[in-house]
Amino acid sequence: MILDEQTFAQLSNGLVYSAIAVYALAMLAYAAETAGRMAGARVAVTGTVVADSPSRSRLPGAFGTSLTVLAFLLNLGGVVTRGLAAGRVPWGNMYEFVLVCALAAGAAYLAFLSRRPVRAFGVWIVAIVLLALGLAVTVLYTPAGALVPVLDSYWLVIHVAAAITGGGVFTVGAVATGLFLVRHRQERRGTAQAPRGRYAASLPTTRTLEQVAHTAHIFAFPIWTFAVIAGAIWAENSWGRYWGWDPKETWAFITWVFYAAHLHAQATAGWRGVRASWFALAGYAAFLFNFFGVNLWITGLHSYAGV
């Protein structure tokens, strides 16, 4: 078989579709583990004794983690072969950006798995990655090709790589923050009888979830800050000004402001916990809108790139 650009492109597509299939199986496995934990939460409340139920509930999660690793490697292969097909870094348009963001989110989740409670929200991370990849192949797909001239710069590697890394880690932080709010509400009410209450009771403690979220945000925020600064430098090289309030620049800055407010609130008495968490979720919402909303609905200087 001749490994030319077309072959690499076809191989990339096949690997991405394979990653989607495996991620779907991983999500089902994590969902089964979640159901097992909910049953365990019900047992804890009612006092019923069920032999070996914790061990049985962990088996689907372990299988889900193995599948997630496999899907991550398939996604990685799809990204690498896409780069070989295009002859450049594989994040020059929306399709490729989503592929690499999904890869970054998967990598961040697997990195955080060293802390065992993180597996409790694996179903949500995998669901987000699966949704992103599905959107990429069905709506955003673009054949591999050369970059438009203005993107043909080493700043594409620096600026976009930093944005991708920050976005991937922010995804873990957003999931941990959302589940922190769910768990906090359950602990405050002290209810675990209804299905919704049993799910909240099956989650790690609010302290654990808040620590995971804080670790993710404190790691990703400087990377996002660097991405914004690198983007400004690239803008000066390309357009002769560092900042022009282009929609992409504006929403990148809004995202930065929300996360800065979150970290400041975490250090401020009376704002820690729930209040600070809403800033983090607003920051992630701004990050998503910056990519999808701005690119699809708002015209600006970045429109030619699709990223």
N, C-alpha and C positions, 0 to 999 in steps of 0.2 A: 504494500500500500504506500502510495506517495503522500508524504505529509506536506501538502501545500496549504495555502490559506483557506481554500474552500473545505478541505478535509478537517482542519482545525475548527472552522466555524461549525460544521456539522457535529463534530465531537463535542464542542462546547454546548450546543443545544441539547444533545443527548444527555450529557452529564447534568445539566440544569434540570431537565425533566426527571431524571432519576433522583436527584436531590429532593425535588418536590414530592415524589412518591414515598421516599423514605421518611421525610419529615412528616408526612401525613400519618404514617404508621407510628412514628414516635409520639405524635400528638395523641393518638388513640391509646397508646401505652401509658402516657402520663395521665390521661383522663381516667383510665382504669385505676391508677394509683391514687388519684384524687378521690375517686369514689370509695376506695378502700379506707382512706384516711377519714372520710366523712362517716363511714360506718364505725370506725374506731372512736370518733368523737361522740357518736351516739352511745356506744358501749360505755364510754367513760362517764357520760351523764347519767345513764340508767343503772350503772353498776353491774351490768350483765358481763359474764365471763365467757370469752370466746378464745379457745386455745389457739395459739400461734397466729392470730389474726394480724398482729403487726408485721410478722415475717412475710406472710402471704401478700399483704398490701404493698410491701416494698419491692417485691419481685417485678411487677410491671414497670415500676419506676426505673429499676436497674436496666431492664430491657430497653426502655425508652431512652435512657442515657446512651446506651450502646448504639441505638439507631440514630440518635442525634449526632454522635461523633461521626458515624458513617455518612450521614447526610451532609454534615459540615465538610468532610473531605471531598464528597462529590461536588458540592458547591465550589470549593476551592479549585478543583480540577476544571470546572466550567469557567471560572474566572481566568485561570491561567491560560487555557486553550483559547479563550476569547481574545486575550492579549496577543497570543501568537498569531491568531487569524487576522487581527487588525494591525499587527506590527507596531504596537505602542502600548502604553499603560491602559488597562481595561476599565477606564472610568471617564470616557469622553462624551457620554450622552446619558439620558435618563435611564434607559434600560440597563446600561452597565453600572451606573451609580447604584441602582437598586440591588443588583446582584452583589456588589461589593459591600453595600450597607447590610444586607442580609448576612453576608459572611462575617462582618464585624460584630453584628449582634450575636450570632452563634458563637463566635470566639469569646466574646465577653461573658456570655452565659457559662460556657465550659470553664473559663478561667475562675469564675465565682463558685463553681461546683466544689471547689476544695472546702468550702463551707457547706456542710451537708444540708442544712435547712433550705438552701437556695433551690434544691430540686423540687420543693413544694410548689414553686411557680414556674416550673419548666413548661407546663402545658400552655401558659400564656406567652412565654418567649417563643416557643415553637410555633404557636398559632400566628403570631405577628410575622415571623420569618416566612412561614408558609403563605400568608396573605400577600406579603411583599413579592415573593417569587412568582406567585400566581398572577399578580397584577403585571409584573415585568413581562412574562411570556405572552400574556393575552392582550395587553393594552399598549405597553411601552416598547415592544420589541422593535429593534432597528438592526438591519444587517451590518455586519462588521465593515468598517471602512476607515478612510483617513480622516483626520481632524480638520476642522475649518482652520484657516491660518492663524487666527487670533488665539486659538487654544493650543497651538503648537509651541508650547513653552514649558520649561522645567518647573514653572510655578504651578502647572497643572498637577504635577506629581506632589509637590509640597502642600499646596493649599487644599486640594480636594482630598488627599490622603488624610490630612488632619481632620477635615470635616467628617469624613467617613468614620474614622476612629472615634471621634467624639460622639457622633450619632449612634454608633453601635453600643457604646457604654451607657449613653443616656437612655437607651431602650431598656436596659436592665434596671437602671435607676427608676424609670417611670413605672415599670411593673411592680417593683418593690414598694414604691410610694403608694400606688393604688391599692395594693394588698394591705399595706400598713393602715390605710384609712378604713378598709373593711374590717380588719382585725381590731382596730381601736374602737370602732363602733360596737362590735360584739362584746369586747371586754368591758366597755362602759355600761352596756345594758345587761350583761351577764346572761344572755340567752343562747342556748344551743339546741333547742328542741326542733324548731322549724328547719327545713332543708337549708335555707340560707344561713341560719345561725350555725348549723353543723359544719357548713363549709368554712365559715370564718373561724370556728373553733379548731378546725383541723390545720390551720395555718400556723407558721412559727409565731413566736411572741412579737408584740409590737416593738420591743427593744431590738430583737434580731432583725426584723424587717427594716426598721429605721437605720440600723447600722449598715446593712447592705446598701440601702439607698444612698446613705451619706457617703460611703466609700466610693460608690459609682460616680456620684456627682462631684466629689472632691477630686477624683481622678480625671474626669472628662472635662471639667470646666476650664482648666488651663489649656487643654488641647483645643477646645473650641475658641478660646481667646486667641491662641496662636493662629488658628484658621482665619479668624476675622482680620487679624493684623496682616497675615500673609496675603489675604485677598485684597486688602487695601494697597499693599505694595505692588501686587500684580496689576491692579487697576491703574496705578500711576504709570507702570511700564506700557500698558496697552492703550490707555485713554488720556494720559497726561494729567490725571488728578487722583488723589488718594481716596476721596469719598465724594459721592454725588447723589446720595439718597436714592439710588436705583432701588426698585422693589426688593431685589435679592439682598442687597446690602442692608436695607432697612429692616427686613425680617430677620436677618442674621444678627443684627444689633438688638432687636427686640428679644430674640432668644437669649442672647447674652445677658440682657438686663434682668430677665425673669430668673435665670439661674444665679446671677449675682445676688438678687434680692433673696432668693431661697437660702443661699449659704450665709448671707448676712442675718437673715431671720433665725437660722439655726443657732447663731451665736448670741441672739438677743433674748433676754428674759421676757417671758410672756408671749413670744412668737414661736418658740420651739414646738416641734410636734406637728399637730394638725394644721395650724395656720401656715407654717413654713412649707408644708407638703403641697399646698395648693399652688404656691409659686413654682415648684418643680414641675407639676403637671401642666401648668400654663406654659412653662418653657418648652416642654416636649411637644405640646400642641403647636406652639409657634415654630418649632423645628420642622414638624410635619407640614405645616402650611407653607413654610418657606420653600420646601422642595416640591410638594404636589400642587398647592394652590397657586403659588407665584408662577411656577413653570407652565401650568395648564391654562390659567385664566387671566394672567396679568402680563402685559407686554413690557419689556424692559431691555436694557443692554445685554442681559444674559440670555435673552430668548433664543438666539441663534445656537446656543450650546445645548439647550434642553436640560441643563443642570444648574 
